[in-house]
Amino acid sequence: MTNQCSLSDKNCVPCQGGVPPLTAEEVGKLCPQVPQWKVHENHHIIRSFKFNDFVSALEFVNQVGNVAELEGHHPNIHLTWGQVDINIWTHKIDGLSESDFILAAKIDQLKS
């Protein structure tokens, strides 16, 4: 039996482009590890996080920013009062890579 590493234990790998985005089948295999994220058109993953106030949401955005900087993989973040929407995809390949799911798993750990 092999010991499979969870996504949150991995690190994002910088994409140099020139590789194809994940197929729908490959995306489907990664989705169960980040079940609260929704795949949109097999191009990006999105999730909304709710908070009781603006300050808590802003603190979360700063935490996400720190993780993104450490991983060298940066999501699109939309902050409003009591809510943070995060949209992740690999820009260089204009689609999804395993790094997108790794980042999502690490973000999930911030809000657990």
C-alpha positions in Angstrom: 0.0 0.0 0.0 1.4 3.4 -0.9 1.1 6.4 1.4 -0.5 9.2 -0.6 0.4 12.8 0.4 -2.4 15.2 0.9 -2.6 18.4 -1.3 -1.9 20.6 1.7 1.4 18.8 2.4 2.7 19.6 -1.1 4.1 22.8 -2.4 3.0 24.8 -5.5 5.4 24.3 -8.5 6.1 27.4 -10.6 4.6 27.0 -14.1 6.7 28.1 -17.0 3.9 27.6 -19.5 4.0 25.2 -22.4 2.2 22.4 -20.5 -1.4 21.6 -21.0 -4.0 22.4 -18.3 -5.5 19.5 -16.4 -8.1 17.5 -18.1 -11.6 17.2 -16.7 -10.7 13.7 -15.5 -7.6 14.9 -13.7 -9.5 17.8 -12.1 -12.2 15.3 -11.0 -9.5 13.3 -9.1 -8.3 16.3 -7.2 -11.8 17.8 -6.3 -12.5 15.4 -3.4 -9.5 16.9 -1.5 -11.0 20.4 -1.7 -14.7 19.7 -1.6 -15.9 23.2 -0.8 -14.3 24.6 -4.0 -16.3 24.7 -7.2 -14.8 24.1 -10.6 -15.9 26.6 -13.2 -15.7 25.4 -16.8 -12.7 23.3 -16.0 -10.8 26.6 -16.1 -10.7 27.8 -12.5 -11.8 27.0 -8.9 -13.7 29.3 -6.7 -14.8 29.5 -3.1 -16.5 32.1 -0.9 -15.7 32.5 2.7 -18.1 34.2 5.2 -17.1 36.4 8.1 -18.9 38.3 10.8 -17.3 41.6 10.0 -15.0 43.4 7.6 -11.9 43.3 9.9 -12.1 39.4 10.1 -12.4 39.2 6.4 -9.5 41.5 5.9 -7.3 39.5 8.3 -8.1 36.3 6.3 -7.2 38.1 3.1 -3.8 38.9 4.6 -3.3 35.3 5.7 -4.2 34.1 2.2 -1.7 36.6 0.8 1.0 35.3 3.0 0.4 31.7 2.0 0.2 32.7 -1.7 3.5 34.6 -1.4 5.2 31.6 0.3 3.9 29.3 -2.4 4.7 31.7 -5.3 1.1 31.2 -6.6 -1.3 34.0 -6.4 -5.1 33.9 -6.5 -7.6 36.5 -7.4 -9.1 37.8 -4.2 -12.3 39.9 -3.8 -13.0 41.4 -0.4 -16.3 42.8 0.7 -17.9 43.3 4.1 -18.1 39.8 5.7 -17.1 37.9 2.6 -14.0 36.9 0.7 -14.2 35.3 -2.8 -11.2 33.5 -4.1 -10.6 32.5 -7.7 -7.6 30.3 -8.6 -6.1 29.2 -11.9 -2.7 29.0 -13.4 -2.4 32.1 -15.7 0.5 30.8 -17.7 -1.5 27.9 -19.0 -4.9 29.6 -18.9 -6.4 26.7 -17.0 -6.0 24.5 -13.9 -2.8 22.8 -12.6 -2.2 20.7 -9.5 -0.7 23.8 -7.9 -4.2 25.5 -7.9 -5.6 22.6 -5.8 -2.6 22.7 -3.5 -3.1 26.4 -2.9 -6.9 25.8 -2.3 -6.1 23.1 0.3 -3.7 25.4 2.1 -6.3 28.2 2.1 -8.8 25.8 3.5 -6.5 25.1 6.5 -6.6 28.8 7.4 -10.4 28.7 7.8 -10.7 25.3 9.5 
